[in-house]
Amino acid sequence: MISKPLSVRCPVCGYHVGVPFFAGGVQPLATLGWPKSEAEAKSMEKLPLDFVQCPACTHVYNSSFVYGAVPYQENPNRMFNKGSIWKSHLSDTMQLLTGILPENPVVIEIGAGEGHFVRGLSQCISGGRFIGFDPNAKSEIGPGVEVHARLFEPFEDVTTFGPDMLIVRHVLEHFTELAGLLEPLAWSASQQAKPCWLFAEVPCIDRVFETGRLSDFYYEHVSHFTTRSFLTLMQRLGELRTMGHGYNGEVVYGLVKLNTSASMASVAEQAAEFFEHAAHSISRIAIQLEELSDAGLRVAIWGGTGKSASFMHQFGVDAHRFPLVVDSDIEKVGTFVPCTGQEILFRDVLKTVPVDVVIIPTQWRAKDIIAEMEREGIAADKVLIEHGGRLVDFVAEDHPYR
């Protein structure tokens, strides 16, 4: 029988259904608490272990995890393993990476910890620049390795350092917002003139389903990857070149050539164009409004809430220069425009107080409003709407709202 599902968001694929997987009760931190006495150990705060599984991508995660409950910047996340099998896995991994890197590479490890991996990689390659980022990093983690004791900032640091490879080993299992870390990496790397690779490695819980073991599930590891959920995540980031398992299947890794799709790049270009256009529009329309005011023309704004209020906010339609705001909706009459403060009057005021110009911020309603003006005997020399980054004459100029 399937337990009652929860409305929670999968950190890998974003699916908003989680099926209860393991109710571990409340337990203290297992690897990052570092109690200094027996008494401190026994009095540690206990935190909820409410693991669910995503039925879409099979990822398992703690739906009750709170990042701030883990003292990442106070205590290091030390992974001690000097066994021969683990050393062999590290050697194989370094061999894989050295085979893909160019001469004199720039290599960044995110979440480098004590730096043993990036340091070891630097010793396998002649020349290059090797950098470790970790909030808890020591100032020195070995010769030939630069240290930055802070979080990696993808948009800034990829531009600053120009990496050929980014390494994220045994870090992703601590994150609730996996896309928030990795997608900015892929985006930033795709803006470089040269290719950039991502090597990611995480614990793999495939064996949990075979063995039923429970010791894998503790608070610091919010995310538990299956092979399938890891593949789902890697495929979001670019061209998956290699994916495999190591250490007797206990870890899964992937090597991805980071990039973004052509359609995403096109959307970004369109957004940049709109951003620039919007800035010009604000400046140009503000000048037009100032010219109307300086000319001593009596202006009415038709509409005082919603998009009409937004128009007034964005273009500085203040109450001093443009005190007259009207609306057809009697329920809005007597209220005031947010921020700018004009009282909203009923449209009939324009029958006794004629105006030179009516500005209709809601362009798509302009035809109906003009018909209403004609029906009610309300006249104005000009009706202006916003179009193409300026105020245009509804009657005399070209626009798509007729």
Backbone torsions as a table, in degrees:
resi	resn	phi	psi	omega
1	MET	NA	129.7	-179.5
2	ILE	-78.2	129.2	177.7
3	SER	-67.1	161.0	-179.6
4	LYS	-61.2	124.1	-178.7
5	PRO	-71.3	162.2	178.8
6	LEU	-114.5	149.6	174.8
7	SER	-88.8	87.4	179.8
8	VAL	-134.7	158.4	-174.3
9	ARG	-102.9	124.9	178.1
10	CYS	-67.2	128.8	-179.4
11	PRO	-71.2	-12.0	179.4
12	VAL	-94.6	-55.2	-173.0
13	CYS	-109.6	-10.4	178.1
14	GLY	84.5	2.6	179.6
15	TYR	-64.3	135.5	-170.7
16	HIS	-98.2	34.0	173.9
17	VAL	-134.1	131.0	175.0
18	GLY	-126.3	132.1	179.0
19	VAL	-97.7	127.8	179.9
20	PRO	-50.7	131.8	-173.8
21	PHE	-118.9	-46.2	179.6
22	PHE	-153.5	120.0	176.1
23	ALA	-98.1	99.1	-175.2
24	GLY	-92.4	8.5	-178.8
25	GLY	71.1	-146.9	176.5
26	VAL	-117.9	131.1	-176.6
27	GLN	-140.1	155.0	177.2
28	PRO	-75.8	171.1	173.1
29	LEU	-58.4	140.9	-176.3
30	ALA	-99.9	-28.7	-173.7
31	THR	-129.9	-11.7	-177.7
32	LEU	-122.4	13.1	178.2
33	GLY	-81.7	-41.9	178.5
34	TRP	50.1	57.1	177.7
35	PRO	-65.6	144.5	-175.2
36	LYS	-100.1	-1.0	178.7
37	SER	-154.2	164.0	177.9
38	GLU	-61.7	-41.2	-179.4
39	ALA	-63.7	-42.9	179.1
40	GLU	-64.8	-38.8	179.7
41	ALA	-62.5	-42.0	-176.8
42	LYS	-76.3	-16.9	-178.0
43	SER	-104.1	11.1	-178.9
44	MET	-61.6	145.0	177.2
45	GLU	-61.4	139.7	178.0
46	LYS	-103.0	138.8	-171.7
47	LEU	-124.9	150.6	-172.3
48	PRO	-76.0	137.6	174.3
49	LEU	-112.4	92.1	-178.1
50	ASP	-118.1	80.3	-174.7
51	PHE	-85.4	134.0	176.7
52	VAL	-125.3	161.4	176.7
53	GLN	-118.6	139.6	176.8
54	CYS	-80.4	120.5	179.4
55	PRO	-72.0	-12.1	-179.2
56	ALA	-84.4	-49.9	-175.7
57	CYS	-116.0	-2.0	177.0
58	THR	77.6	5.0	-180.0
59	HIS	-64.0	144.7	177.4
60	VAL	-114.6	133.7	-176.9
61	TYR	-153.4	157.0	179.9
62	ASN	-85.4	108.5	-175.8
63	SER	-71.9	-12.0	-179.7
64	SER	-104.3	8.4	-176.5
65	PHE	-67.2	138.7	174.0
66	VAL	-126.3	118.8	-174.5
67	TYR	-58.2	-39.0	-176.7
68	GLY	-66.8	-12.4	179.6
69	ALA	-79.0	-9.0	-177.0
70	VAL	-109.9	122.2	-176.1
71	PRO	-81.7	66.6	-176.0
72	TYR	-60.2	-36.4	-175.3
73	GLN	-86.3	-4.8	178.9
74	GLU	-99.8	-37.7	-175.9
75	ASN	-125.7	136.7	-179.5
76	PRO	-74.4	152.7	175.6
77	ASN	-96.1	89.2	-174.4
78	ARG	-91.5	127.9	176.6
79	MET	-113.3	103.3	-175.9
80	PHE	-95.0	116.1	176.1
81	ASN	-158.0	105.0	178.4
82	LYS	-110.7	18.8	179.1
83	GLY	-67.2	155.6	-175.6
84	SER	-66.5	-35.1	-179.5
85	ILE	-67.8	-41.1	178.7
86	TRP	-65.9	-42.8	178.1
87	LYS	-60.9	-37.8	177.9
88	SER	-64.7	-39.3	177.7
89	HIS	-63.6	-43.8	178.3
90	LEU	-61.5	-41.5	179.6
91	SER	-63.2	-43.3	178.6
92	ASP	-63.1	-39.4	-179.7
93	THR	-64.9	-45.8	179.5
94	MET	-63.2	-36.9	177.8
95	GLN	-64.4	-39.9	177.3
96	LEU	-60.5	-43.9	-175.4
97	LEU	-74.3	-40.1	179.1
98	THR	-63.8	-27.4	179.3
99	GLY	-73.2	-15.5	-177.5
100	ILE	-107.1	-19.5	-174.6
101	LEU	-77.8	146.3	175.3
102	PRO	-78.5	178.4	174.4
103	GLU	-67.2	146.2	179.0
104	ASN	48.3	57.1	-174.8
105	PRO	-77.4	159.8	168.0
106	VAL	-105.4	115.2	-175.8
107	VAL	-119.5	128.9	179.2
108	ILE	-121.2	127.6	171.4
109	GLU	-104.4	123.8	179.0
110	ILE	-94.8	124.6	-173.2
111	GLY	75.5	49.7	-172.6
112	ALA	-72.8	-16.9	-178.5
113	GLY	59.7	-127.1	178.9
114	GLU	-82.1	-1.6	171.0
115	GLY	82.9	14.3	-174.1
116	HIS	-66.1	-33.3	-176.9
117	PHE	-75.5	-50.8	-178.9
118	VAL	-65.2	-32.1	176.0
119	ARG	-66.1	-45.3	178.7
120	GLY	-63.0	-37.8	178.6
121	LEU	-65.7	-38.9	179.8
122	SER	-63.5	-29.2	-179.9
123	GLN	-77.8	-13.7	178.8
124	CYS	-90.4	-11.1	-172.6
125	ILE	-126.2	133.0	177.6
126	SER	-87.0	117.5	-179.0
127	GLY	86.7	171.3	179.4
128	GLY	107.6	178.3	-179.0
129	ARG	-128.2	126.6	-175.6
130	PHE	-123.2	127.8	-169.2
131	ILE	-133.2	136.4	176.6
132	GLY	-119.1	130.9	175.0
133	PHE	-112.1	129.5	174.7
134	ASP	-167.0	128.6	-179.8
135	PRO	-57.7	-25.3	-176.9
136	ASN	-105.3	13.3	-175.2
137	ALA	-68.1	146.3	172.6
138	LYS	-78.8	161.7	-178.3
139	SER	-65.8	-26.3	179.0
140	GLU	-129.5	122.2	175.3
141	ILE	-121.8	12.2	175.3
142	GLY	138.7	154.1	180.0
143	PRO	-62.7	140.7	176.4
144	GLY	82.5	4.1	-179.3
145	VAL	-120.7	123.0	174.4
146	GLU	-80.6	145.1	-177.8
147	VAL	-121.5	134.9	173.5
148	HIS	-128.3	108.3	-175.7
149	ALA	-83.4	67.2	179.7
150	ARG	-162.1	172.2	175.0
151	LEU	-71.6	148.0	175.9
152	PHE	-77.5	131.6	179.2
153	GLU	-109.6	102.2	-170.6
154	PRO	-54.9	-49.4	-173.7
155	PHE	-65.7	-34.6	180.0
156	GLU	-85.8	-47.2	-169.5
157	ASP	-75.8	-32.0	175.9
158	VAL	-64.0	-41.0	177.7
159	THR	-65.4	-41.4	-176.6
160	THR	-68.5	-44.7	-171.0
161	PHE	-98.8	-23.2	179.7
162	GLY	58.2	59.1	-174.2
163	PRO	-72.0	149.4	168.4
164	ASP	-90.5	-24.2	179.1
165	MET	-150.1	140.0	172.5
166	LEU	-115.1	133.8	-177.6
167	ILE	-118.0	129.0	177.9
168	VAL	-131.7	95.5	-176.8
169	ARG	-112.1	125.4	174.9
170	HIS	53.4	45.5	178.0
171	VAL	-123.2	-41.5	-172.1
172	LEU	-62.2	-27.4	-180.0
173	GLU	-67.4	-11.8	178.9
174	HIS	-94.8	-1.6	-171.3
175	PHE	-106.4	139.6	171.7
176	THR	-91.5	-29.3	-178.9
177	GLU	-109.1	75.8	-176.9
178	LEU	-65.7	-42.7	178.3
179	ALA	-64.3	-32.8	-179.9
180	GLY	-64.7	-25.5	175.6
181	LEU	-90.2	-48.4	-167.2
182	LEU	-83.4	-37.1	-179.0
183	GLU	-66.2	-39.2	171.8
184	PRO	-61.8	-32.2	174.6
185	LEU	-61.5	-49.5	-178.2
186	ALA	-62.7	-42.0	-179.0
187	TRP	-63.9	-49.5	-177.3
188	SER	-63.1	-42.4	-179.4
189	ALA	-64.7	-34.5	-178.4
190	SER	-69.7	-15.6	179.3
191	GLN	-84.9	-8.5	178.8
192	GLN	-76.6	157.8	176.8
193	ALA	-77.0	-16.3	-178.5
194	LYS	-116.3	158.7	178.5
195	PRO	-69.7	153.4	176.6
196	CYS	-136.1	134.4	-178.2
197	TRP	-104.1	149.5	170.5
198	LEU	-117.9	126.0	169.7
199	PHE	-110.5	121.1	179.8
200	ALA	-123.9	141.9	178.3
201	GLU	-142.1	137.5	-179.3
202	VAL	-142.1	160.4	169.1
203	PRO	-61.7	145.5	179.8
204	CYS	-114.2	130.7	-176.0
205	ILE	-102.7	18.5	179.7
206	ASP	-53.9	-37.2	-177.5
207	ARG	-69.6	-21.0	177.6
208	VAL	-57.6	-38.7	-177.5
209	PHE	-71.2	-26.2	178.7
210	GLU	-82.3	-38.1	-170.0
211	THR	-104.5	-21.3	-177.3
212	GLY	73.4	14.5	-177.5
213	ARG	-69.2	150.0	-174.6
214	LEU	-117.5	-11.0	-174.7
215	SER	-68.2	-13.5	176.5
216	ASP	-64.9	-24.0	-167.2
217	PHE	-98.6	99.8	174.0
218	TYR	-136.0	170.4	-164.6
219	TYR	-63.6	-42.3	-174.5
220	GLU	-62.3	-27.5	176.6
221	HIS	-94.7	94.0	179.6
222	VAL	-77.1	-33.5	-176.6
223	SER	-108.8	133.4	177.5
224	HIS	-125.9	116.2	-172.3
225	PHE	-91.7	133.0	161.4
226	THR	-90.5	167.3	175.6
227	THR	-57.4	-40.6	-177.5
228	ARG	-67.2	-43.3	-178.5
229	SER	-69.8	-33.8	177.1
230	PHE	-66.6	-42.0	177.2
231	LEU	-60.8	-41.9	178.8
232	THR	-58.0	-43.6	-179.0
233	LEU	-67.8	-46.0	-176.9
234	MET	-63.7	-36.8	-177.4
235	GLN	-69.0	-15.5	177.6
236	ARG	-78.2	-11.2	-167.5
237	LEU	-106.0	-9.7	-179.3
238	GLY	150.2	-146.5	-176.8
239	GLU	-89.7	109.6	-179.5
240	LEU	-76.0	111.5	-177.3
241	ARG	-88.8	-43.2	-176.4
242	THR	-143.5	139.9	171.9
243	MET	-143.8	137.1	-178.2
244	GLY	-163.5	-177.2	179.8
245	HIS	-120.3	154.1	177.4
246	GLY	-140.6	171.8	177.0
247	TYR	53.5	54.6	179.3
248	ASN	57.8	36.4	177.2
249	GLY	82.1	4.5	-177.1
250	GLU	-81.4	-15.2	175.4
251	VAL	-129.0	153.5	174.4
252	VAL	-126.5	140.0	-177.0
253	TYR	-135.2	160.6	177.9
254	GLY	-147.3	146.5	176.3
255	LEU	-119.5	117.9	-172.7
256	VAL	-123.6	133.8	169.1
257	LYS	-84.6	109.1	-171.3
258	LEU	-68.6	132.0	173.0
259	ASN	-163.9	173.5	174.6
260	THR	-125.9	159.9	-176.3
261	SER	-72.4	159.4	177.8
262	ALA	-62.5	-35.1	-179.9
263	SER	-67.0	-37.2	177.5
264	MET	-67.2	-40.1	177.5
265	ALA	-63.2	-38.5	178.8
266	SER	-65.0	-42.6	178.0
267	VAL	-61.9	-41.2	179.8
268	ALA	-62.5	-40.1	177.8
269	GLU	-64.0	-41.3	178.1
270	GLN	-63.9	-40.9	178.8
271	ALA	-62.9	-41.4	179.4
272	ALA	-63.7	-40.2	177.8
273	GLU	-64.2	-42.6	179.6
274	PHE	-65.1	-39.6	179.3
275	PHE	-57.5	-46.5	179.9
276	GLU	-68.1	-41.7	179.4
277	HIS	-61.5	-41.8	-178.6
278	ALA	-62.4	-40.5	178.9
279	ALA	-62.7	-42.2	177.8
280	HIS	-66.0	-38.3	-179.5
281	SER	-61.6	-45.5	-179.6
282	ILE	-59.5	-43.8	-179.6
283	SER	-66.5	-45.5	-175.5
284	ARG	-67.4	-45.2	-178.1
285	ILE	-69.6	-34.9	175.9
286	ALA	-60.0	-38.7	177.8
287	ILE	-66.1	-42.7	178.8
288	GLN	-61.9	-41.5	178.5
289	LEU	-63.9	-40.8	178.2
290	GLU	-62.5	-38.9	178.8
291	GLU	-65.0	-39.6	176.5
292	LEU	-61.6	-43.4	-179.8
293	SER	-66.3	-46.2	-178.6
294	ASP	-62.7	-30.0	-179.5
295	ALA	-77.2	-5.4	179.2
296	GLY	74.3	18.5	-179.9
297	LEU	-76.8	143.1	177.9
298	ARG	-87.7	122.1	-172.2
299	VAL	-120.0	137.1	172.4
300	ALA	-117.3	136.5	172.8
301	ILE	-97.0	124.6	-178.5
302	TRP	-96.2	104.5	-178.1
303	GLY	114.2	132.2	-175.2
304	GLY	-128.8	4.3	178.9
305	THR	-131.7	174.3	175.8
306	GLY	58.0	-127.4	-176.5
307	LYS	-67.7	-28.1	176.2
308	SER	-66.8	-43.0	176.0
309	ALA	-63.4	-39.3	177.8
310	SER	-59.9	-42.8	176.9
311	PHE	-56.8	-46.4	-178.4
312	MET	-66.0	-37.0	178.0
313	HIS	-64.9	-48.2	-172.4
314	GLN	-69.9	-30.9	-175.2
315	PHE	-109.6	11.2	173.7
316	GLY	67.0	43.2	179.2
317	VAL	-82.7	84.1	-173.7
318	ASP	-82.6	162.8	-176.7
319	ALA	-71.4	-23.7	-178.8
320	HIS	-69.9	-48.1	-178.0
321	ARG	-84.6	-31.2	-174.9
322	PHE	-131.1	73.5	-174.9
323	PRO	-76.7	-17.2	-170.3
324	LEU	-96.4	113.5	176.9
325	VAL	-127.5	128.8	-178.8
326	VAL	-125.8	163.8	178.9
327	ASP	-151.8	152.0	177.3
328	SER	-82.0	-20.3	-175.5
329	ASP	-85.6	111.5	-176.0
330	ILE	-62.8	-25.8	-178.9
331	GLU	-70.7	-20.3	179.0
332	LYS	-89.2	-15.0	-177.6
333	VAL	-65.3	134.7	-179.0
334	GLY	91.2	-9.7	172.1
335	THR	-90.4	179.3	-172.9
336	PHE	-127.0	149.0	178.8
337	VAL	-66.3	126.2	178.7
338	PRO	-53.9	135.3	174.8
339	CYS	76.3	-56.6	-175.0
340	THR	-78.0	-28.7	167.2
341	GLY	90.3	1.4	178.1
342	GLN	-65.4	138.8	172.6
343	GLU	-74.3	135.9	179.8
344	ILE	-86.5	121.5	-178.5
345	LEU	-104.2	159.0	177.0
346	PHE	-72.3	148.3	-174.4
347	ARG	-58.0	-23.7	-176.8
348	ASP	-64.8	-16.1	177.8
349	VAL	-60.2	-25.6	-179.3
350	LEU	-73.8	-11.0	175.7
351	LYS	-75.0	-29.9	-178.1
352	THR	-107.0	-19.7	178.0
353	VAL	-121.6	84.2	-176.3
354	PRO	-65.3	152.5	-179.6
355	VAL	-126.3	160.6	177.3
356	ASP	-84.0	-37.4	-173.2
357	VAL	-135.1	134.7	168.8
358	VAL	-112.5	126.4	174.8
359	ILE	-103.5	125.0	178.6
360	ILE	-111.0	101.4	-178.5
361	PRO	-65.1	-30.4	-178.5
362	THR	-88.6	86.0	-172.5
363	GLN	-55.5	-41.6	-174.8
364	TRP	-67.4	-14.6	176.1
365	ARG	-101.4	-1.2	-172.8
366	ALA	-59.4	-40.5	-178.6
367	LYS	-62.2	-43.3	177.9
368	ASP	-65.3	-40.5	-178.4
369	ILE	-67.3	-40.0	177.9
370	ILE	-64.6	-39.4	175.9
371	ALA	-62.8	-38.0	176.9
372	GLU	-65.0	-41.8	177.8
373	MET	-59.8	-44.5	179.9
374	GLU	-65.0	-40.9	-179.9
375	ARG	-64.9	-36.3	-176.4
376	GLU	-92.7	0.8	179.1
377	GLY	72.8	33.5	178.2
378	ILE	-101.5	124.8	-175.8
379	ALA	-119.3	153.1	173.7
380	ALA	-154.2	148.9	179.6
381	ASP	-65.1	-36.8	-178.6
382	LYS	-140.2	145.8	168.1
383	VAL	-117.7	121.6	-177.3
384	LEU	-109.9	143.1	172.2
385	ILE	-131.1	160.1	175.5
386	GLU	-83.9	127.2	176.9
387	HIS	-159.8	134.6	176.1
388	GLY	62.6	27.4	176.7
389	GLY	85.2	15.4	176.7
390	ARG	-155.8	172.1	173.8
391	LEU	-86.4	126.7	-179.0
392	VAL	-120.4	153.5	177.9
393	ASP	-75.5	119.7	-175.9
394	PHE	-58.6	-36.0	-175.4
395	VAL	-86.1	-43.5	-168.0
396	ALA	-93.0	-16.7	-174.0
397	GLU	-116.8	163.6	-178.0
398	ASP	-79.7	137.9	175.3
399	HIS	-169.3	166.4	-174.8
400	PRO	-93.9	14.8	-171.1
401	TYR	-105.1	8.0	179.8
402	ARG	-70.6	NA	NA
